[in-house]
Amino acid sequence: MKLIVLDIFSEYGHFRKYWTTTSPLTFNFIPPTTVYGIISAIIGIDKSEYLDVINYNTLKVAQRIIKPISKIRVPINLVDTKDNIKLKSIDSWHIKNRTQIRFEFLKNPHYRLYLLFQNQDLSNRLEKYLRNKNNFYTISMGLSELIADFNFLGSFNYSVKTPENYVDIDSVIPLDSIKEIHFEENKSYVKERVAVDITPERKVKIYKDILVEVNSKSIKCIPKEYIEIEELKEKITLI
């Protein structure tokens, strides 16, 4: 099975950290569970069904930050719906009970996704859409209003290696995949805990701690194993 690689980018992005409420913050990269939704949207699997088809067991994901992470805060007016009032579109201009919340957004986010399917039919289906620059549903960078675009880089052969010395990994890295790490000067590291496996009922089954270098630089470490894509001259680890 070949590794499918594509870039995804937009003007803004927001992947809400699950522990934030009144001031929503965003993850620095696309959580794997969100990647499942993006890929399902491209190939046309309904949002009520896609987790039965694309999930932690059927799709392995790696991700590289292409552009350094930049964030802004934007005040957003939210409508108070706690009284369950059904509003007609003609009445929306007359809503008085709004709440202004400051959202954290990613500015010009740009990521590279590496996708390894366990099912050849799904892999072929996605590759067909990507090669034709098509997507069944509109894809977004977290929120539906944040429309995203993509570029297909191709499907590549790869090799799995188990190093004994330090290597420079280009992707974000699960901490449980690292034996040793060398923190270098002029690099900015962040650890983020994300869901990687959820049920169709949106109950989280597995969380992982992910190490991120937010300036889009490599991470020098000794991973338990890594994937090398010689054609792209990149080394990555699956989440």
C-alpha positions as CSV (number, residue, x, y, z in Angstrom):
1,M,0.0,0.0,0.0
2,K,1.4,3.4,-1.0
3,L,1.3,6.5,1.2
4,I,-1.0,9.3,-0.1
5,V,0.3,12.8,0.5
6,L,-1.5,16.1,0.1
7,D,-1.2,19.6,1.4
8,I,-4.2,21.4,2.9
9,F,-4.4,25.1,3.6
10,S,-6.7,28.0,4.2
11,E,-6.9,31.6,5.3
12,Y,-8.0,30.7,8.8
13,G,-8.4,27.6,11.0
14,H,-9.7,26.6,14.3
15,F,-9.5,23.2,16.0
16,R,-11.0,23.8,19.4
17,K,-9.2,22.5,22.4
18,Y,-11.7,20.4,24.3
19,W,-11.0,21.8,27.7
20,T,-11.6,25.5,26.7
21,T,-15.1,26.9,27.0
22,T,-15.6,30.7,27.4
23,S,-12.4,31.6,25.4
24,P,-12.0,28.9,22.7
25,L,-8.4,28.0,21.9
26,T,-7.1,26.1,19.0
27,F,-4.7,23.2,18.5
28,N,-1.6,24.0,16.5
29,F,-2.3,21.1,14.0
30,I,-5.2,19.2,12.7
31,P,-6.3,16.5,15.2
32,P,-6.4,13.0,13.6
33,T,-10.2,12.7,14.3
34,T,-10.7,15.9,12.3
35,V,-8.5,14.4,9.5
36,Y,-11.0,11.5,9.3
37,G,-13.8,14.0,8.7
38,I,-11.9,15.9,6.1
39,I,-11.0,12.8,4.1
40,S,-14.6,11.5,4.4
41,A,-15.8,14.9,3.0
42,I,-13.5,14.6,0.0
43,I,-14.7,11.1,-0.9
44,G,-18.4,11.7,0.0
45,I,-19.1,9.8,3.2
46,D,-21.9,11.4,5.2
47,K,-20.9,12.9,8.6
48,S,-23.3,10.5,10.4
49,E,-21.6,7.5,8.9
50,Y,-17.9,8.2,8.2
51,L,-16.5,7.1,11.6
52,D,-17.7,3.6,10.8
53,V,-15.6,3.6,7.7
54,I,-12.6,5.9,8.4
55,N,-11.2,5.7,11.8
56,Y,-8.1,4.9,13.8
57,N,-8.1,1.3,12.7
58,T,-8.6,1.9,9.0
59,L,-6.5,5.0,8.4
60,K,-3.1,5.9,9.9
61,V,-2.1,9.6,9.7
62,A,1.0,11.6,9.9
63,Q,1.2,15.4,9.6
64,R,3.8,18.1,8.9
65,I,3.5,21.8,9.6
66,I,4.5,23.6,6.4
67,K,4.2,27.2,7.5
68,P,5.1,28.5,11.0
69,I,2.1,28.7,13.3
70,S,0.5,32.1,13.6
71,K,-2.5,32.9,15.7
72,I,-4.9,35.8,16.1
73,R,-7.8,36.5,18.5
74,V,-11.2,37.5,16.9
75,P,-14.4,38.6,18.8
76,I,-17.3,36.5,17.6
77,N,-21.0,37.3,18.3
78,L,-22.8,34.1,19.4
79,V,-26.6,33.8,19.7
80,D,-28.0,32.7,23.1
81,T,-29.9,29.5,22.4
82,K,-30.3,28.2,25.9
83,D,-34.0,28.9,25.9
84,N,-34.3,26.8,22.7
85,I,-36.0,29.6,20.8
86,K,-36.7,28.7,17.2
87,L,-35.7,31.7,15.1
88,K,-36.9,32.4,11.6
89,S,-34.4,33.9,9.2
90,I,-36.5,37.0,8.9
91,D,-36.1,37.5,12.7
92,S,-32.3,37.1,12.9
93,W,-31.6,40.8,12.5
94,H,-33.7,41.5,15.6
95,I,-31.9,39.2,18.0
96,K,-31.0,41.1,21.2
97,N,-29.4,38.4,23.3
98,R,-26.0,38.0,21.8
99,T,-22.8,37.0,23.6
100,Q,-19.4,38.2,22.3
101,I,-16.6,35.6,22.7
102,R,-13.0,36.0,21.7
103,F,-11.9,33.0,19.5
104,E,-8.4,32.0,18.8
105,F,-7.8,31.4,15.1
106,L,-4.9,30.0,13.1
107,K,-3.8,32.5,10.5
108,N,-2.9,31.0,7.0
109,P,-2.5,27.4,8.3
110,H,-0.8,25.0,5.9
111,Y,-0.2,21.4,6.7
112,R,0.9,18.2,4.8
113,L,-1.1,15.1,5.5
114,Y,0.3,11.6,5.0
115,L,-2.3,8.9,4.7
116,L,-1.9,5.2,5.0
117,F,-5.1,3.2,4.4
118,Q,-5.7,-0.4,5.5
119,N,-8.3,-0.7,2.7
120,Q,-7.1,-0.5,-0.9
121,D,-10.5,0.5,-2.3
122,L,-10.7,3.5,0.0
123,S,-7.1,4.5,-0.9
124,N,-8.0,4.3,-4.6
125,R,-11.2,6.2,-4.1
126,L,-9.4,9.1,-2.4
127,E,-6.6,9.1,-4.9
128,K,-9.1,9.4,-7.8
129,Y,-10.7,12.5,-6.2
130,L,-7.4,14.1,-5.4
131,R,-5.9,13.6,-8.8
132,N,-9.0,15.2,-10.4
133,K,-8.9,18.1,-7.9
134,N,-12.4,17.1,-6.8
135,N,-14.2,16.9,-3.4
136,F,-17.7,15.6,-2.8
137,Y,-18.4,17.9,0.2
138,T,-16.8,21.2,0.9
139,I,-13.8,20.8,3.2
140,S,-13.0,23.2,6.0
141,M,-10.2,23.9,8.5
142,G,-12.1,23.0,11.6
143,L,-15.2,25.3,11.4
144,S,-17.6,25.1,8.5
145,E,-17.0,28.8,7.8
146,L,-13.2,28.3,7.3
147,I,-13.2,26.9,3.8
148,A,-10.0,25.0,2.9
149,D,-8.2,24.0,-0.3
150,F,-5.8,21.2,-1.1
151,N,-3.0,20.1,-3.4
152,F,-2.3,16.5,-4.2
153,L,1.4,15.7,-4.1
154,G,1.0,12.0,-5.1
155,S,1.2,8.5,-3.8
156,F,4.6,7.3,-2.8
157,N,6.5,4.2,-1.9
158,Y,8.1,4.3,1.6
159,S,10.3,2.4,3.9
160,V,10.0,1.8,7.7
161,K,13.2,2.2,9.6
162,T,14.3,1.6,13.2
163,P,17.2,4.0,14.0
164,E,19.9,3.7,16.6
165,N,21.0,7.3,16.3
166,Y,19.3,10.7,16.1
167,V,17.4,11.6,13.0
168,D,15.5,14.8,12.0
169,I,11.8,14.0,11.8
170,D,9.7,16.4,9.7
171,S,6.3,15.6,11.1
172,V,4.7,16.0,14.5
173,I,5.5,13.1,16.7
174,P,3.6,11.1,19.3
175,L,5.6,11.1,22.6
176,D,5.1,7.4,23.0
177,S,7.0,6.9,19.7
178,I,10.2,8.6,20.9
179,K,13.0,6.9,22.8
180,E,15.2,10.0,23.1
181,I,14.9,13.6,22.1
182,H,17.4,16.4,21.6
183,F,15.9,19.8,22.2
184,E,17.7,22.4,20.0
185,E,18.1,26.1,20.3
186,N,16.0,28.4,18.1
187,K,13.2,25.8,18.0
188,S,9.8,26.1,19.7
189,Y,8.3,22.9,21.1
190,V,4.7,22.4,22.3
191,K,3.1,19.2,23.7
192,E,-0.6,18.8,22.9
193,R,-2.9,16.1,24.0
194,V,-5.4,15.1,21.3
195,A,-8.0,12.4,20.6
196,V,-6.9,9.9,18.0
197,D,-9.7,7.4,18.2
198,I,-13.4,8.1,18.8
199,T,-16.6,6.1,18.4
200,P,-19.4,7.0,16.0
201,E,-21.2,8.4,19.2
202,R,-18.2,10.8,19.6
203,K,-16.8,9.1,22.7
204,V,-13.1,9.3,22.9
205,K,-11.3,5.9,23.1
206,I,-7.7,6.9,22.9
207,Y,-5.8,10.2,23.6
208,K,-2.1,10.8,22.6
209,D,0.4,13.4,23.6
210,I,1.9,14.9,20.5
211,L,5.2,16.9,20.2
212,V,5.0,19.8,17.8
213,E,7.7,22.2,16.6
214,V,5.5,25.3,15.8
215,N,8.0,27.0,13.5
216,S,7.7,24.2,10.9
217,K,11.2,22.9,11.7
218,S,12.3,19.3,12.2
219,I,12.5,17.5,15.5
220,K,15.8,15.7,16.3
221,C,15.1,12.5,18.2
222,I,15.5,8.7,18.2
223,P,12.1,7.4,17.4
224,K,11.2,3.7,17.9
225,E,10.6,3.7,14.1
226,Y,9.9,6.2,11.4
227,I,8.8,6.3,7.7
228,E,11.1,7.6,5.1
229,I,9.8,8.9,1.8
230,E,12.9,9.0,-0.4
231,E,11.1,10.8,-3.3
232,L,10.1,13.7,-1.0
233,K,13.3,13.4,1.2
234,E,11.1,13.5,4.2
235,K,11.0,11.4,7.5
236,I,7.8,11.1,9.4
237,T,6.1,9.2,12.2
238,L,2.5,8.0,12.2
239,I,0.2,9.3,15.0
